[in-house]
Amino acid sequence: MTVQPSLQTEGPAQTNYDVVIIGSGMGGGTLAYALKDSGASVLLVERGGFVPQEPENWDPDAVFEQGRYKNAEKWYSETGEAFNPGTYYYVGGNTKFYGSSLVRFRREDFSASEHEEGTSPRWPFDYDALAPYYSRAEHVYKVHGDHDDDPTLPRSEPFPYPAIGHEPEIQAVADGLRRQGLTPSNIPLGIDWRQGGACLRCRTCDGFPCRVLAKMDADVACVRPALESGNVEILTGAYAEKVLTDAAGQTATGVELVVGGRSIVVEAGKVVVSCGAVNSAALLLRSADDQHPNGLANSSGMLGRNYMVHNNSIMVAFHPKRNKVDFQKTLYFNDYLLKGTKDFPYPLGHVQLIGKLQGAMLVGQKPFIPKWALDIAAGHSLDWWLFTEDLPDPENRVTLRDDKAIQINWKPNNVRAHQLLVKKVKRILQKMGYPMIFSETTGIAVNSHQAGTIRAGEDPRTSVLDPTCRTHDVDNLFVVDSSFFPSLPVMNPALTIAANAFRVADHIVPGASQHWAATRQNQFLPITPVLTGSNHND
């Protein structure tokens, strides 16, 4: 790529842009890509810089023990307890550290569904409205998957690239699950695993930045190509203090930024907030003015409310003679995604393998166990992530303290379904011969799947955004990230965020996607990967 990433802190090249996008993660980064050939002048604003390519990218001690890339401020619980959120401020946002899981929501996820503790609400558009944009996002993010192996997956076309397959140990796990009547499937992954591609299928993917830029994160897949077009500019090291409006409060006029310690104003024809569900809500709350005293675009009172993060548990199964794996995150099963059990007729959730644990990754959770012992244990572990849908609750919310710090009021709900899922998976692994199985439920700081704080809907009395993700109250202000989700289905939300960014691009700049049809055939031809063990570039 020709763009040389660097930290620019002197201010933008212009004072006025057609579109200003605040945040360069999965929502904002993808939107910048979607608008790069639209003819609009676009400024992408990011409070962090580019993650450097350096040996420490793949060093578990540096990444996990030393927290080399942790750069978020402390947030606070409802009781005033400070915590370090699982949030990163870099070009590409949290996707720089994600595990590349890019999975579509199911058709049923867009309709209302019943759970033991309430109803998961319907979305203001259905699956079919998003399907063509899912396809577009899968091509841009080079998603590898198996078209036929997951019966819950609503697809009418093959994946852009074939599934990468399982290492022998994981294939044995898949066979064991199948013998129990379950349906193990390949996780759709966004990585550069093609003939001549950069991916090494290493064990430093999930939770690490990719040193060779083979992970299809928002920075690599979208921001850098957008900058190469010459039509999108990025301003890094820029903190968005507030969105500004005209005297009537009906039109956004620009953004007040803090850049290099000084305050500047950038004018905009349209403003897009894409900071993540927590920070997007915080920005609009900070943007309160005389016409919007409770936060910008908050006539409904819903701004910051209905915060969702999934009910999550990490489950680790140990076996003294198994689990010598490098690239572990290739398998999931959805047998309990849409249904429960005979005694519990509600959905339980989703089960997937995560990136291979290493001793340094466990030090924070098990500080009293010697690291050498953690290294040995991790060398024989099979590592799972279990998640269950949590329901939108207006009292689970983002607020600002008097000092403007972020406060999260959060109480888990739909918990019994998750507890039953944990018990079910433990029994499954026991039948597969694992003698030691441990699980731990995550807490408030694990928020990588945050959503719902600026919900979309048809009724301005109960939602902040309309179905196109434009605010009901301010006619040129959009929110493009997981904030708009009315519910949080139990899949990684990243692909849905990207697909929605492509969908909304045409509402921000009419005709923005017309370039796609002309270039897709030449740019995104599937290439069959060469599989030679864990490192196809050897």
C-alpha positions as CSV (number, residue, x, y, z in Angstrom):
1,M,0.0,0.0,0.0
2,T,1.2,3.5,-0.8
3,V,-0.1,5.3,2.2
4,Q,2.5,5.7,5.0
5,P,0.6,5.8,8.3
6,S,1.7,8.6,10.6
7,L,0.3,10.6,13.5
8,Q,-1.0,14.0,12.2
9,T,-1.8,16.4,15.0
10,E,-1.6,19.8,13.3
11,G,-5.2,20.0,12.1
12,P,-7.0,19.1,8.9
13,A,-6.2,20.4,5.4
14,Q,-9.5,22.2,5.1
15,T,-12.0,24.0,7.4
16,N,-15.1,22.5,5.8
17,Y,-16.0,19.1,4.5
18,D,-19.0,17.5,3.0
19,V,-18.9,14.7,5.5
20,V,-17.0,14.4,8.8
21,I,-16.8,10.9,10.3
22,I,-15.8,10.7,14.0
23,G,-14.2,7.3,14.7
24,S,-12.3,5.0,12.3
25,G,-13.4,1.6,13.6
26,M,-15.7,-1.0,11.9
27,G,-18.4,1.6,11.4
28,G,-16.5,4.8,10.6
29,G,-13.7,3.0,8.7
30,T,-16.0,1.1,6.5
31,L,-18.1,4.2,5.8
32,A,-15.0,6.1,4.7
33,Y,-14.3,3.3,2.3
34,A,-17.9,3.3,1.1
35,L,-17.7,7.1,0.4
36,K,-14.2,7.2,-1.2
37,D,-15.5,7.3,-4.7
38,S,-18.7,9.3,-4.1
39,G,-17.3,12.7,-5.0
40,A,-17.8,14.0,-1.5
41,S,-15.0,15.5,0.6
42,V,-14.6,13.3,3.6
43,L,-12.6,13.9,6.9
44,L,-12.1,10.9,9.1
45,V,-11.4,11.9,12.7
46,E,-9.6,9.5,15.1
47,R,-8.5,10.2,18.6
48,G,-5.6,7.7,18.5
49,G,-2.9,6.9,16.0
50,F,-1.9,4.0,13.8
51,V,-0.8,0.8,15.7
52,P,2.9,0.5,14.9
53,Q,4.2,-2.6,13.2
54,E,6.8,-3.9,15.6
55,P,7.9,-7.2,17.3
56,E,5.8,-6.4,20.3
57,N,2.7,-6.9,18.2
58,W,3.1,-10.6,18.7
59,D,4.6,-10.6,22.2
60,P,2.1,-12.0,24.7
61,D,4.0,-10.4,27.6
62,A,3.9,-7.0,26.0
63,V,0.3,-7.1,24.8
64,F,-1.3,-8.7,27.9
65,E,1.0,-8.4,31.0
66,Q,2.4,-5.0,30.2
67,G,-0.7,-3.6,28.4
68,R,1.5,-2.0,25.7
69,Y,-1.5,-1.0,23.5
70,K,-4.0,-0.2,26.3
71,N,-4.8,3.5,25.8
72,A,-8.4,4.0,26.9
73,E,-9.2,6.2,29.9
74,K,-10.8,4.6,33.0
75,W,-14.5,4.3,33.1
76,Y,-16.7,4.0,36.2
77,S,-19.4,1.7,37.4
78,E,-22.6,2.9,39.0
79,T,-21.0,2.5,42.4
80,G,-18.1,4.7,41.4
81,E,-15.5,1.9,41.0
82,A,-13.0,2.6,38.3
83,F,-12.2,0.0,35.7
84,N,-10.2,-0.4,32.5
85,P,-12.5,-1.0,29.6
86,G,-11.7,-3.4,26.8
87,T,-11.6,-0.5,24.4
88,Y,-8.7,0.7,22.1
89,Y,-8.3,4.1,20.5
90,Y,-6.4,3.5,17.3
91,V,-7.1,3.8,13.5
92,G,-9.3,0.7,13.0
93,G,-10.6,0.9,16.6
94,N,-11.2,-2.3,18.5
95,T,-10.9,-4.3,15.2
96,K,-7.1,-4.0,15.5
97,F,-7.3,-6.5,18.3
98,Y,-10.4,-8.6,17.3
99,G,-10.3,-12.2,16.3
100,S,-11.5,-11.6,12.7
101,S,-14.8,-13.4,13.3
102,L,-17.2,-11.9,10.6
103,V,-20.5,-13.6,10.9
104,R,-23.9,-12.6,9.6
105,F,-26.8,-12.2,12.0
106,R,-29.5,-14.8,11.3
107,R,-32.8,-14.0,9.6
108,E,-34.7,-14.5,12.8
109,D,-32.5,-12.0,14.6
110,F,-34.2,-9.1,12.9
111,S,-37.6,-10.2,14.2
112,A,-38.9,-10.1,17.8
113,S,-38.0,-13.2,19.8
114,E,-39.1,-14.4,23.2
115,H,-36.7,-15.1,26.1
116,E,-37.4,-16.1,29.7
117,E,-36.9,-12.6,30.9
118,G,-38.6,-10.7,28.1
119,T,-38.8,-9.9,24.4
120,S,-35.9,-9.1,22.2
121,P,-37.4,-6.4,19.9
122,R,-37.6,-6.4,16.2
123,W,-35.3,-4.2,14.0
124,P,-36.7,-1.4,11.8
125,F,-35.6,-3.3,8.7
126,D,-35.3,-7.0,8.0
127,Y,-32.6,-9.4,6.9
128,D,-33.3,-9.0,3.2
129,A,-32.6,-5.2,3.4
130,L,-29.1,-5.9,4.8
131,A,-28.3,-9.0,2.7
132,P,-26.6,-7.3,-0.3
133,Y,-24.5,-5.2,2.1
134,Y,-23.5,-8.2,4.0
135,S,-22.2,-9.6,0.7
136,R,-20.3,-6.4,0.0
137,A,-18.7,-6.3,3.4
138,E,-17.7,-10.0,3.1
139,H,-15.8,-9.2,-0.1
140,V,-14.1,-6.1,1.2
141,Y,-13.0,-7.9,4.4
142,K,-12.0,-11.1,2.5
143,V,-14.2,-13.4,4.5
144,H,-13.4,-17.1,4.3
145,G,-16.2,-19.6,5.1
146,D,-18.2,-22.7,4.2
147,H,-21.4,-22.0,2.4
148,D,-23.1,-25.3,3.5
149,D,-22.0,-26.4,7.0
150,D,-24.1,-24.1,9.2
151,P,-27.8,-24.7,8.8
152,T,-28.7,-21.5,10.7
153,L,-26.8,-19.3,8.3
154,P,-29.0,-17.4,5.7
155,R,-26.9,-17.3,2.6
156,S,-27.8,-17.3,-1.1
157,E,-24.3,-17.2,-2.4
158,P,-20.9,-18.7,-1.6
159,F,-18.4,-16.9,0.6
160,P,-15.8,-14.9,-1.2
161,Y,-13.1,-17.3,-0.1
162,P,-13.3,-20.9,1.1
163,A,-13.1,-21.8,4.8
164,I,-9.5,-22.1,6.0
165,G,-10.2,-25.5,7.6
166,H,-9.2,-26.9,11.0
167,E,-5.8,-28.1,12.4
168,P,-5.9,-31.8,13.2
169,E,-6.6,-31.3,16.9
170,I,-9.6,-29.1,16.1
171,Q,-10.8,-31.5,13.4
172,A,-10.9,-34.1,16.2
173,V,-13.0,-31.8,18.3
174,A,-15.4,-31.3,15.4
175,D,-15.7,-35.0,14.9
176,G,-16.4,-35.5,18.6
177,L,-19.1,-32.8,18.5
178,R,-20.7,-34.5,15.5
179,R,-20.8,-37.8,17.2
180,Q,-23.0,-36.2,19.9
181,G,-25.4,-35.0,17.3
182,L,-24.2,-31.4,17.1
183,T,-23.3,-29.4,14.1
184,P,-19.8,-28.0,14.2
185,S,-19.2,-25.3,11.6
186,N,-16.3,-23.2,10.3
187,I,-16.2,-19.7,11.7
188,P,-16.3,-17.1,8.9
189,L,-13.0,-15.3,9.2
190,G,-11.6,-12.1,7.7
191,I,-8.0,-12.8,7.1
192,D,-5.6,-12.7,4.1
193,W,-5.3,-16.5,3.7
194,R,-4.9,-16.7,-0.1
195,Q,-2.2,-18.0,-2.3
196,G,0.6,-15.5,-1.7
197,G,-1.4,-13.9,1.1
198,A,0.2,-12.6,4.2
199,C,-1.5,-14.7,6.9
200,L,0.7,-17.1,8.8
201,R,-2.1,-18.8,10.8
202,C,-0.2,-18.0,14.0
203,R,-1.4,-18.1,17.6
204,T,-1.1,-14.3,18.0
205,C,-4.2,-13.2,16.1
206,D,-7.1,-13.0,18.5
207,G,-6.4,-10.2,21.0
208,F,-3.2,-9.1,19.2
209,P,-2.5,-6.5,16.5
210,C,-1.3,-8.2,13.3
211,R,2.3,-7.4,12.6
212,V,2.1,-8.4,8.9
213,L,-1.3,-6.7,8.3
214,A,-3.0,-10.0,7.4
215,K,-5.9,-9.5,9.7
216,M,-8.8,-7.8,7.8
217,D,-9.5,-5.1,10.4
218,A,-11.1,-1.8,9.6
219,D,-7.7,-0.1,9.2
220,V,-6.2,-2.5,6.7
221,A,-9.4,-3.4,4.7
222,C,-11.0,0.0,4.6
223,V,-9.2,3.0,6.0
224,R,-5.9,2.6,4.0
225,P,-7.6,2.0,0.7
226,A,-9.9,5.0,1.4
227,L,-6.8,7.2,2.0
228,E,-5.1,5.9,-1.2
229,S,-8.1,7.1,-3.2
230,G,-7.1,10.7,-2.4
231,N,-10.7,11.6,-1.6
232,V,-10.6,10.8,2.1
233,E,-8.4,12.6,4.6
234,I,-7.7,11.3,8.1
235,L,-6.9,13.4,11.2
236,T,-5.4,11.4,14.0
237,G,-4.7,12.5,17.6
238,A,-8.0,14.4,17.5
239,Y,-10.6,14.2,20.3
240,A,-14.1,15.1,19.4
241,E,-15.4,17.3,22.2
242,K,-18.8,18.0,20.9
243,V,-21.0,18.2,17.8
244,L,-22.2,21.7,17.0
245,T,-25.6,22.8,15.7
246,D,-27.2,25.9,14.3
247,A,-29.2,28.3,16.5
248,A,-32.4,26.3,16.0
249,G,-30.7,23.0,17.0
250,Q,-32.0,21.2,13.9
251,T,-28.9,21.0,11.8
252,A,-25.4,20.0,12.7
253,T,-22.9,22.5,11.5
254,G,-19.6,20.8,12.5
255,V,-17.5,19.4,15.2
256,E,-15.4,20.9,17.9
257,L,-12.1,19.0,18.2
258,V,-9.1,19.0,20.5
259,V,-6.0,18.6,18.5
260,G,-2.5,18.9,20.0
261,G,-3.9,20.6,23.1
262,R,-5.8,23.3,21.2
263,S,-9.5,23.5,20.3
264,I,-10.5,23.8,16.6
265,V,-13.8,23.7,14.8
266,V,-14.3,21.8,11.5
267,E,-17.5,22.6,9.6
268,A,-19.4,19.8,7.9
269,G,-22.4,19.3,5.6
270,K,-23.1,16.1,7.4
271,V,-21.7,14.6,10.6
272,V,-21.4,10.9,11.3
273,V,-20.7,9.6,14.8
274,S,-18.9,6.3,14.8
275,C,-17.1,6.1,18.2
276,G,-18.5,2.8,19.5
277,A,-21.7,2.4,21.5
278,V,-20.3,3.9,24.7
279,N,-18.3,6.7,23.3
280,S,-20.8,7.7,20.7
281,A,-23.4,8.1,23.4
282,A,-20.9,10.0,25.5
283,L,-20.2,12.4,22.7
284,L,-23.8,13.2,22.1
285,L,-24.4,13.7,25.8
286,R,-21.4,16.1,25.9
287,S,-23.0,18.0,23.0
288,A,-26.0,19.2,25.0
289,D,-27.0,22.8,24.3
290,D,-29.9,25.1,24.9
291,Q,-32.0,23.3,22.3
292,H,-30.9,19.9,23.4
293,P,-30.4,20.2,27.2
294,N,-30.4,16.4,27.9
295,G,-27.9,15.6,25.1
296,L,-27.9,16.1,21.4
297,A,-30.8,14.4,19.5
298,N,-32.3,13.2,22.8
299,S,-35.9,14.3,22.7
300,S,-36.9,10.6,23.3
301,G,-34.8,10.4,26.5
302,M,-33.3,7.1,25.0
303,L,-29.8,8.4,24.4
304,G,-27.3,6.3,26.3
305,R,-30.0,3.8,27.4
306,N,-30.4,0.1,26.5
307,Y,-26.7,-0.7,26.7
308,M,-26.0,-4.3,25.8
309,V,-22.8,-6.4,25.9
310,H,-23.9,-10.1,25.8
311,N,-23.7,-12.5,28.7
312,N,-20.2,-14.0,28.2
313,S,-18.2,-16.9,29.7
314,I,-14.7,-18.2,28.9
315,M,-14.5,-22.0,29.2
316,V,-11.2,-23.7,29.3
317,A,-10.9,-27.5,29.0
318,F,-7.6,-29.2,29.8
319,H,-6.2,-32.5,28.7
320,P,-2.6,-33.6,29.4
321,K,-2.2,-35.1,25.9
322,R,-4.2,-32.9,23.6
323,N,-4.6,-29.4,22.3
324,K,-1.2,-28.6,20.6
325,V,-2.7,-26.0,18.3
326,D,-1.6,-22.7,16.8
327,F,-4.6,-21.3,14.9
328,Q,-7.4,-22.5,17.2
329,K,-10.3,-20.1,16.3
330,T,-11.8,-22.0,13.4
331,L,-14.9,-23.8,14.9
332,Y,-18.3,-22.9,16.3
333,F,-21.6,-24.5,16.8
334,N,-25.1,-23.0,16.9
335,D,-27.3,-25.9,18.0
336,Y,-28.6,-23.8,20.9
337,L,-28.7,-20.5,19.1
338,L,-32.4,-20.3,18.2
339,K,-33.7,-23.0,20.6
340,G,-33.2,-24.2,24.1
341,T,-33.8,-27.6,25.7
342,K,-36.9,-29.7,26.5
343,D,-37.0,-28.2,29.9
344,F,-36.1,-24.6,28.9
345,P,-37.8,-23.6,25.6
346,Y,-35.8,-20.4,25.1
347,P,-32.6,-19.7,23.1
348,L,-29.4,-20.5,25.0
349,G,-26.7,-19.0,22.8
350,H,-23.6,-19.4,20.7
351,V,-20.4,-21.4,21.3
352,Q,-17.1,-20.8,19.5
353,L,-13.4,-21.4,19.9
354,I,-11.3,-18.4,20.6
355,G,-7.6,-17.7,19.8
356,K,-5.1,-20.0,21.6
357,L,-4.5,-19.0,25.2
358,Q,-0.9,-18.5,26.3
359,G,0.4,-18.1,29.9
360,A,0.8,-14.4,29.7
361,M,-2.8,-14.0,28.7
362,L,-3.9,-15.6,32.0
363,V,-1.6,-13.7,34.4
364,G,-4.2,-11.0,35.0
365,Q,-7.0,-13.5,35.9
366,K,-4.7,-15.9,37.9
367,P,-2.1,-13.7,39.5
368,F,-1.2,-16.2,42.3
369,I,-0.4,-19.0,39.9
370,P,3.3,-19.1,38.7
371,K,3.6,-18.1,35.0
372,W,5.5,-21.3,34.2
373,A,2.5,-23.2,35.4
374,L,0.1,-21.1,33.4
375,D,2.3,-21.7,30.3
376,I,2.1,-25.5,30.8
377,A,-1.7,-25.3,31.3
378,A,-2.3,-23.1,28.3
379,G,-0.3,-25.5,26.2
380,H,-2.9,-28.2,26.8
381,S,-6.1,-26.1,26.9
382,L,-9.0,-26.0,24.5
383,D,-10.4,-22.5,24.8
384,W,-14.1,-21.5,24.2
385,W,-16.2,-18.4,24.3
386,L,-19.9,-18.8,25.2
387,F,-22.3,-16.0,24.8
388,T,-26.0,-15.5,25.3
389,E,-28.2,-12.6,24.3
390,D,-28.8,-10.0,26.9
391,L,-32.0,-7.9,26.5
392,P,-32.2,-4.1,26.1
393,D,-33.0,-2.5,29.5
394,P,-33.4,1.3,29.7
395,E,-31.7,1.3,33.1
396,N,-28.5,-0.3,31.6
397,R,-27.1,2.9,30.3
398,V,-24.2,5.2,29.6
399,T,-24.1,8.5,31.6
400,L,-21.5,11.2,32.2
401,R,-20.3,12.1,35.7
402,D,-19.9,15.7,36.8
403,D,-16.2,15.5,35.7
404,K,-17.4,14.3,32.2
405,A,-16.0,10.8,32.8
406,I,-17.9,7.9,31.4
407,Q,-20.1,5.9,33.8
408,I,-21.7,2.5,32.9
409,N,-24.8,1.5,34.8
410,W,-25.1,-2.2,34.0
411,K,-26.9,-5.2,35.5
412,P,-26.8,-8.5,33.6
413,N,-30.2,-10.0,32.5
414,N,-31.3,-13.2,30.9
415,V,-28.7,-14.8,33.1
416,R,-30.4,-18.2,33.6
417,A,-30.2,-19.0,29.9
418,H,-26.5,-18.4,30.0
419,Q,-26.0,-20.5,33.1
420,L,-27.8,-23.4,31.3
421,L,-25.6,-23.0,28.2
422,V,-22.5,-23.2,30.4
423,K,-23.7,-26.4,32.0
424,K,-24.7,-27.9,28.7
425,V,-21.3,-27.2,27.1
426,K,-19.4,-28.6,30.1
427,R,-21.3,-31.9,29.8
428,I,-20.5,-32.0,26.1
429,L,-16.8,-31.5,26.7
430,Q,-16.8,-34.1,29.5
431,K,-18.3,-36.7,27.1
432,M,-15.4,-35.8,24.8
433,G,-12.9,-36.9,27.4
434,Y,-11.7,-33.7,29.0
435,P,-11.0,-34.3,32.7
436,M,-10.7,-30.7,33.8
437,I,-13.1,-27.9,32.7
438,F,-13.2,-24.4,34.1
439,S,-15.4,-21.5,33.2
440,E,-15.5,-17.9,34.3
441,T,-18.2,-15.3,33.6
442,T,-16.9,-11.9,32.4
443,G,-17.7,-8.6,34.1
444,I,-18.3,-5.0,33.2
445,A,-14.8,-4.4,31.7
446,V,-15.4,-7.0,28.9
447,N,-17.3,-4.8,26.5
448,S,-16.0,-5.6,23.0
449,H,-19.6,-6.4,21.8
450,Q,-21.1,-3.2,23.2
451,A,-24.3,-2.0,21.5
452,G,-27.7,-0.3,21.7
453,T,-27.1,3.1,23.3
454,I,-28.5,5.1,20.4
455,R,-31.2,2.8,19.1
456,A,-32.9,3.0,15.7
457,G,-36.6,2.8,15.2
458,E,-39.6,4.2,13.4
459,D,-41.1,6.1,16.5
460,P,-39.2,9.2,17.6
461,R,-40.7,8.8,21.0
462,T,-38.9,5.5,21.7
463,S,-35.8,5.8,19.5
464,V,-33.0,8.2,18.7
465,L,-32.4,7.3,15.1
466,D,-34.6,6.6,12.2
467,P,-34.1,3.3,10.2
468,T,-31.4,5.0,8.0
469,C,-29.4,5.8,11.2
470,R,-30.1,9.5,10.9
471,T,-31.2,11.2,14.2
472,H,-34.9,12.0,14.4
473,D,-34.0,15.5,15.9
474,V,-31.1,16.7,13.8
475,D,-31.5,16.3,10.1
476,N,-27.9,15.8,9.0
477,L,-26.5,13.9,12.0
478,F,-26.0,10.1,11.6
479,V,-24.7,7.4,13.9
480,V,-22.9,4.5,12.2
481,D,-21.7,1.8,14.7
482,S,-23.4,-0.7,17.0
483,S,-25.1,2.0,18.9
484,F,-28.1,1.7,16.6
485,F,-28.8,-2.0,17.4
486,P,-32.3,-2.5,18.9
487,S,-31.1,-5.9,20.1
488,L,-27.8,-7.7,20.3
489,P,-28.0,-11.1,18.7
490,V,-25.5,-13.6,19.9
491,M,-22.9,-13.2,17.2
492,N,-19.9,-11.0,16.9
493,P,-21.5,-7.7,15.7
494,A,-18.6,-6.6,13.5
495,L,-19.9,-7.7,10.1
496,T,-23.3,-6.3,10.8
497,I,-21.7,-2.9,11.7
498,A,-19.8,-3.0,8.4
499,A,-22.8,-4.1,6.3
500,N,-24.9,-1.3,7.8
501,A,-22.2,1.3,7.1
502,F,-22.4,0.3,3.4
503,R,-26.2,0.5,3.6
504,V,-26.2,4.0,5.3
505,A,-23.6,5.4,2.9
506,D,-26.3,5.7,0.2
507,H,-28.4,7.8,2.6
508,I,-25.5,10.0,3.5
509,V,-24.4,10.6,-0.1
510,P,-27.0,9.3,-2.6
511,G,-25.5,7.0,-5.1
512,A,-22.3,6.3,-3.1
513,S,-22.5,2.6,-3.8
514,Q,-22.8,2.9,-7.6
515,H,-19.0,2.4,-8.0
516,W,-19.2,-1.0,-6.3
517,A,-21.0,-2.9,-9.2
518,A,-18.4,-1.7,-11.7
519,T,-15.4,-2.8,-9.7
520,R,-16.5,-5.9,-7.8
521,Q,-15.9,-8.4,-10.6
522,N,-12.3,-7.5,-11.1
523,Q,-11.3,-6.8,-7.5
524,F,-12.7,-9.6,-5.6
525,L,-12.2,-12.9,-7.5
526,P,-12.0,-15.8,-5.0
527,I,-8.5,-17.4,-4.9
528,T,-8.2,-20.9,-3.5
529,P,-5.7,-21.0,-0.6
530,V,-2.8,-23.3,-0.4
531,L,-2.9,-25.3,2.8
532,T,0.4,-26.6,4.1
533,G,-0.1,-26.9,7.9
534,S,-0.1,-23.9,10.2
535,N,2.0,-21.7,8.0
536,H,1.3,-21.7,4.3
537,N,4.1,-19.3,3.6
538,D,6.8,-21.7,4.8
